[in-house]
Amino acid sequence: VQLQASGGGWVQAGGSLRLSCKASRMILSTFWNTDWGWYRQAPGKQRELVAGFRRDGSRTYDDSVKGRFTISRDNAKKTVYLQMSSLKTEGTAVYHCNAQGPDMDYWGEGTLVTVSS
């Protein structure tokens, strides 16, 4: 299984970006039965969970992004998205996607998001 994250870049505060995490070599049933998460790690800080899409269909968000970020998934494309709006400078970080399930824990390479004031 490989997770490929993309969509990062430079954006001004208040702007939007959509991150994508495409799962390769993962059968659809596994994609369904996986807890997906978007994490971020800012310079000098620990990695933190930003948003999660659980296998039961529930979604969770860190308080700092509630109302501004939306996590979703496209089963046909085996891709998980993170729509980020009203970005703040503190959102500057490397964003990673994660897939957890029975006997598996995969991480994708991060994608850098830079939010300028």
Backbone hydrogen bonds, N-H to C=O, Kabsch-Sander energy under -0.5 kcal/mol:
donor,donor_aa,acceptor,acceptor_aa,energy
2,Q,24,S,-1.7
4,Q,2,Q,-0.5
4,Q,22,K,-2.5
5,A,3,L,-0.6
5,A,109,E,-0.6
6,S,20,S,-2.4
9,G,112,L,-0.7
11,V,114,T,-2.6
13,A,116,S,-3.0
14,G,87,L,-3.0
15,G,12,Q,-2.4
17,L,84,M,-2.2
19,L,82,L,-2.7
20,S,6,S,-2.7
21,C,80,V,-2.0
22,K,4,Q,-2.4
23,A,78,K,-2.9
24,S,2,Q,-3.2
24,S,22,K,-0.6
30,T,27,I,-0.5
31,F,27,I,-2.2
32,W,28,L,-2.4
33,N,29,S,-1.9
34,T,31,F,-0.8
34,T,32,W,-0.6
35,D,100,Q,-3.6
36,W,34,T,-0.6
36,W,53,F,-2.8
37,G,98,N,-2.2
38,W,51,A,-3.0
39,Y,37,G,-0.5
39,Y,96,H,-3.2
40,R,48,E,-2.4
41,Q,94,V,-2.2
45,K,42,A,-2.3
48,E,40,R,-2.7
50,V,38,W,-3.0
51,A,38,W,-1.7
52,G,60,T,-2.5
53,F,36,W,-3.1
54,R,52,G,-0.5
54,R,58,S,-2.8
57,G,54,R,-2.2
60,T,52,G,-2.2
62,D,50,V,-2.6
65,V,62,D,-2.0
66,K,62,D,-0.9
68,R,65,V,-2.4
69,F,65,V,-2.1
70,T,83,Q,-2.3
72,S,81,Y,-1.8
74,D,79,T,-3.1
75,N,73,R,-0.6
78,K,74,D,-0.9
78,K,75,N,-0.6
79,T,74,D,-1.9
80,V,21,C,-2.4
81,Y,72,S,-3.1
82,L,19,L,-2.2
83,Q,70,T,-3.0
84,M,17,L,-3.3
84,M,82,L,-0.6
85,S,68,R,-1.7
85,S,83,Q,-0.5
86,S,14,G,-0.7
87,L,15,G,-2.3
91,G,88,K,-2.2
92,T,89,T,-1.8
93,A,113,V,-1.9
94,V,41,Q,-2.1
95,Y,93,A,-0.6
95,Y,111,T,-2.9
96,H,39,Y,-2.6
98,N,37,G,-2.5
99,A,106,Y,-2.5
100,Q,35,D,-2.7
101,G,104,M,-2.0
104,M,101,G,-2.1
106,Y,99,A,-2.8
108,G,97,C,-2.2
109,E,3,L,-0.8
111,T,95,Y,-2.4
113,V,93,A,-2.9
114,T,9,G,-2.9
115,V,113,V,-0.5
116,S,11,V,-2.4
116,S,114,T,-0.6
